[in-house]
């Protein structure tokens, strides 16, 4: 769903509410290799629920992260996401791609709850070689204001986007490479971020539905402070620790329920709108919140399906020094989106 081409080295830039993540990937004849990873914290409230509140602070953090990663060129791959991006699988009469492009704006009017004059549209035919009368198309619509805001932010940091991708597709690309076994049936990829949890449903290897929940590690920390009487640093340390904690267990019992209900509602919507009515067979967690000790168990018990930790580094060649002083196991869950962006090869 983004521009394809050939470029030996690609820079993936994930601008999160809590951290800026930069991943450098080298595209070699034997496959992608992870060259460098850099993380840079963003001052609290500079980005809230995905919306940039202070562009200067965020641009400075982006610049610092790129410098830490040894990046000198201006071209990066970034993405947009959230409620102003719609991803939907539709069926239309089988036509050639050139004809489909002409028809897509009319089709989008039937499926996208946005003013068509204010959106950027893209699509991908999922069964281009099929011979049925109808074909499946993955339709994407993003509000133009959202794309332009990301472009301005990158420009403030002295950057030129080689590609503006969609969060859901970048997550899926990295997930598919790391976990090909999850490309059969319906699985949920749940990215637990700082402010927002993204729920992405993948059906037979195709990302077919996305939902955002306003819950993440910021809420975990605030609950620990407000309800359990902990200090901010203490709460953050508990969330980042690999050890179970009674106070965190109490918080995750509540916040885990919110996430589980979000997954169930997304699955119910997919089942009601899908001919197959497929049920979710497993859930994969990623993002900073995936590290919260006990969350896998809470969701597994609540949803009644296997809940696993996604490993973006699975099967990926990692060069010496890629993580420098970072602890690989602690950082890996944070990298699925930035890795997916860096997997894009562009002209």
N, C-alpha and C positions, 0 to 999 in steps of 0.2 A: 504494500500500500504506500510505499515511498519510492523515491527515485533509485534506480539500480544502475550500476556501472562497475567500474573497476578502480580501486584506489588501494594502494598497498597498506596504508596505515589509516585507521579511523579513530576519531576521538568521540566517545559517548559522554554527554553531559546531562546529568540528572539533577535538576534544581528542586530539591526537596525543602519542606518547611523547616526541618531541623538541620539537615546536612546537604552540602553540595557534594555530589559524587562524580568523579572523573575517572573514566576507564579508557586506556589506550590499547587497541588491539591491532596486531599485525596480521595481515591476510597473506598466508604463505601457501605454496602449492600443496602442502600436506594438511592445511586447515588453519583456522584462526589460532593465534597465540596471544595470551594476555601479557602485555609488556609492562604496564604500570597502572597502579591504582592510587588515587589520592582522595582524601575526604577533608572537608572544611566545614566547621560549624557555622550556622547562620544565627545572628543575634535573635533572641526571643522576640516574637511578634513582627519581625521584618517580613515574614510570609505567614499568613493566617488562612487556613483551609484552602491552600493553593493560590490565594490571591496575594500578589506582591504589594506590601504596604509601604516599603521604603526601597525604591529601585536602586538608589546609590549604595546602600549597605549590601544589598544582594549582589550587585555588579562587582563590588570590591571582593566579596567572598568568592565569586566565580573566578575572578582574576587570580586570587591567592591559591585556589585549588588547582588551576591550570599550571601555575608556576610550580607548585609542589609536585605536579605530575611531569614536569619538564616539557610542557607543551609550549611551543613558540608560535605556531601558525594560527591564523584566525578562524579556520574552518572546523566546525564541530557538527555533530548530529544531536539534535535536541528533540523534545516532544511536547505535545499538549495533551491534556486529559481533563477529566472531571465532568460535571453535569452539562457543560456546553459542548460536549462531544457525544455524538450518537453513533453507535455501531449496531447494525441490524442486518440479519440475513433475510433476503427476500427472494421471491421467485418471479420471473418474468418470462414472456415468450422468448424462445431461443432466436437470437439474432447475432450478427457479427459484432465484434467489439466496437467497431466504428459506429454502428447503428445504436448499440447500447449506450455509448457516450452521449449521443444525441437525445436518447430517451430518458437518461438518468435524472435530469432535473425534474421532469414530470413525475417520474416514479418517486423521487424524494419527497415531492409535495404530498404524496399519499401516506408517507411513513415517518416523516421527520417533523416534530412540533416546533420548527423554527421558521422565521421568515426567509424564504429562499433567496431574497436579495441580500441577506446578511451572512451567508454561510459559504464555506469552501467545501466542495463535494469531491469525493473520490470513490472508486468502486473496484472490485476485483471479481471476475467470473470464477466461480469455484469449480465448475465442471466444464471447461472450455472444449473438451473433446467429446462431450456427451452427445447422444443422438435423440434424447427425449424432446418432446415438443416444448418443454419449459426448461429453464436453467436456473441454477442457484447463483445469487450474486450477493457479495458482502458489500453493503453500502455504508459509507462513512460520511458524516457531516459534522463540521466544526464551525462554530461561530467565528466570523472573520475577525471580530474584535479580540478574541482569544489568541488567534494566530499573530495578529499584529502586535499585541502586547508582548508576546514572547520574542518577537523580532526586535522590538525596541529594547527589551532587557538585554538581549545578546549584543545589540549595537552599543549599548552603554558600557558593556564590558569589552568592547573592541573586537567583537566576534562576528563572523558571517556564517549563518547556518547552511551547511551543505545539504541538509535534509531537515525538514520539520516532520517528524513522525507522529504517531498516536501512541500514547502510553500503553494501551491494551495490546497493540501489535508488537511493540518492542518487548514487553514482558513475555508475550507468547513466543517470539522468536528465540529468546534465550532459554525459555522453559522447554521448548520443543527440542532444542539441541541437547540440553542437559538431561531431559527425561523423556526419551522417545517412547518409553513404555506407557506413558500417560496419554498418548495420542489415540487411544482406542476407547470408545465409549465417551461418557460425559464426566468431566472432572472439573473441580473448582480450584482456581488459583487465587489465593487470598493474600494480597499484599498489605500488610499491616504497617502503615507509615506513622509519621509523627502526629499529623492532624487527621488524616483520612485513611480509611481502609478501603482498598479497591477489591471488589469481587469480580472475577473474570471467569465466565463459564466457557469451557472448551469442549466442543462436541466433535468427536472423531477428527481431532487435530485442527479444527477451525474455531477461532474465537467468535462466539455468537452472541454474547450478552455481557454487558458490564454494568456494575452498580457501585456507587460510592456511599460509604457510611461515615458520618462525622464522629469517628472514634479512632483513637490511636494512642501512641505512647504518651503524648501530652496528657490525655485524659487519665491514663494509668497513673502518671505521676501526680496529677492534681488530686485524684481520689486518695492516693496514699497520704498526701499532705493533709487534706481536709478531713477525711474520715478515719485515718489511722494515726494522725498526729505526728507525722514524720517531717523532717526538714527536706528541702528540695534536693540537696546533694545526696542525702541518705536514700530518698525515694528513687532518684536516678540510678544510684548504685545497685539497688535491689532489682530494678527492672533489667539492668544490664548483666546481673549475675547469673551464672548457670545453676545456682542452687535454689531449690524451692524455699519459699518463705510464707509464713502464715498470713502476714498482712497482704502480700501480693495475691495469695490464693483467694482471699476474700474479695479483692478488687476484680480479679479475673473471673470469678463466679458470676459477677454482674455484667462486666464488659464482654466476657466471652458469650454470654447469652445474647447480647445485642448482635455480635458478629454472626452467631449461629442462626439467629432469626433472619438476618440479612441474606445469608446463604440459602436458607430454606425458601424465602420469598423469591429470590432470583430463580431458584430451581423450579418453583411452582409456576412462575411466569413462563419459563422456557417450556415446561411440560405442556402448559395450556396452549402455547402458540406453535408447538412442534407436532408434526405428524407422528413422530416416533414416541413421544411422551417419555423419553429416556429419563432414568433416575441417576443422580450423581453417585458414582462408584467410589470416589476418593476425593480428598481435599489436600492441597499442597499449600503450605504457608511460606511466605517470604516477607522481606522487609524487616525494619528494626524491631518491630513488635513481635516478630516470630521468635526472637531470642528470649522472650519473657518466659521464665521457667514455669511450667504448668499449663501454658495456654494450649499446647498440643493435646494434653490429656483432657482439659475442660471441653474443648471442641469435639474431640473424639467421642467422649461419653455422651455429649448432648446430641450430636448428629447421627451417631450410630454407624459411621463409616470410617475407614482408615484415614487418619489425619497425619500427614508426613511433612517434614521440613524439606523444602526445595533446596537443592544445592546447585547454584549457578555455575560452580566450578567443575561439576562432574564431567569427566572426559575431556576437559579443556587443558591444553598445554599452558603451563604457567612458567614464565621465565624467571630465572634467579633475580631476586631484588625487586620483583614486581610489587610486593607489599611493603618493602622497606621495614619501618619500625611497627607497622600495623600487625595485629594478631589475625592471621588468616581466618581461623574458624569464627572469630567474633565479627569480622567484617563481611564475610561471604554472603550472609543473608541479605545484606543491604544492596547487593550489586546486580540483582536480576535486571532491573530496568536499564541501568547504565550499560551493562554488558549487551543487552538486546539492542540498544542504540549503536554501540560500537561494532556490532556484527554487520551493520549496514555498510555495503560497499558503494561508493558514489563516484561520480565522474569529477 
